[in-house]
Amino acid sequence: MIVAETKTRLKPGPATATRLQLTDVWHVVVLNDPVNLMSYVVMVFKKVLGFDEMKARKHMLEVHELGRSIVWSGGREQAEAYVFTLQQWHLTAALEADEAR
């Protein structure tokens, strides 16, 4: 007996793909703390996030003056890794969903 196989290929519709893209943006937020020196925060941003000196100083000043700075945005898994690494360097970092989208 021969059985014919049929393969059905399903493609996600445009609504599904759009919904997944919109919920997939996460922010890595660094919060101000009274412990770390500004020069230390700049150094960590350069080492962990690959910022150049100017960008690292800009974000450090945002943290210092505004109390927080979004230092990276993207997929959740990578955002979680950055938060974990920044916390290992003793910075106060948090993960936030992008609710503006």
C-alpha angles and dihedrals in degrees: 000000000000119000118200115222120215121194119207116201117200122199121198111249122239092261092056095047092048093049092052093049094049096053095043099078117101131174128222105215124192114204129206119259132181094232113062123075117236091240090054092052090050090051092050092049090052095048100039103032099027094237120163118236095267096049092044091052092047092055093042090055091049089054092047098045103030099029095240144039133195101229100175139012129192143082121004098240094054091042091054090050092052092048091050093048094047089050090051086057087053097251119137102244131167139186118234131182116234100247095174091077 
